[in-house]
Every structure is written in C-alpha cells, then in structure tokens.
Amino acid sequence: MNIRIIQVILDVFDHYGENIRFEEERFEEALNDEAPDLLDECFWIIRGFQTGIYDSIIFD
C-alpha cells in the first residue's frame, strides 16, 4: 500500500470536513478524484471505513 494515501485522506478531510466519511459515495469520489493513481488504496480505505476499523484507529 502506498503511504501517500494517508496524505490524500487528510487533504480530503481538510477540504470537505471529517464528516464526509459518513457519506460513502461522496467520500469515495473525493478520494478517487484526489488520487486517481491510487485507486486500489482508495478502495481499501473505503472498505476500512465501511467496516469501522479506521474509526477506532484515527478518531479515538
């Protein structure tokens, strides 16, 4: 996994706000728009947010 995806996520949160993570389609579109070369990483990040795994890692 490319570590640059972390910066992309932070950039998306800065631009759209942290609550975008609750709007799956919009969040996925924003990630894909910001990092079209990291589509695999974006896919796994979205799946992680859907399962709730990142909520405990990032937001607690």
C-alpha positions in Angstrom: 0.0 0.0 0.0 1.3 3.5 -0.9 1.7 5.6 2.2 0.8 8.7 0.2 -2.9 7.7 0.6 -2.7 9.0 4.2 -1.9 12.5 3.0 -4.7 12.2 0.5 -7.2 11.3 3.2 -6.0 14.2 5.4 -6.4 16.5 2.4 -9.9 15.3 1.7 -10.8 15.8 5.4 -9.3 19.3 5.3 -11.2 20.2 2.2 -14.6 18.6 2.9 -14.6 18.1 6.7 -14.3 14.9 8.7 -18.0 14.1 8.4 -17.5 13.2 4.7 -16.5 9.8 5.9 -20.2 9.1 6.7 -21.2 9.8 3.1 -19.6 6.7 1.4 -20.2 7.6 -2.2 -19.1 11.2 -1.8 -16.0 10.2 0.2 -15.1 7.5 -2.4 -15.5 10.0 -5.2 -13.4 12.6 -3.4 -10.6 10.1 -2.7 -10.6 8.9 -6.3 -10.6 12.5 -7.6 -7.6 13.4 -5.4 -5.6 10.2 -6.1 -6.6 8.7 -9.4 -3.3 6.8 -9.4 -4.1 5.2 -6.1 -7.4 3.5 -6.9 -6.5 0.2 -5.1 -5.6 2.1 -2.0 -8.7 4.2 -2.2 -10.8 1.0 -2.5 -9.3 -0.5 0.7 -9.6 2.8 2.6 -13.3 2.9 1.8 -13.8 -0.7 2.8 -12.0 0.1 6.1 -14.3 3.0 6.8 -17.3 0.9 5.9 -16.3 -1.8 8.5 -15.5 0.8 11.1 -11.9 -0.3 11.6 -10.4 3.2 10.9 -12.8 5.0 13.3 -11.1 3.4 16.3 -7.6 4.0 14.8 -7.9 7.5 13.5 -10.6 9.2 15.5 -10.2 7.8 19.1 
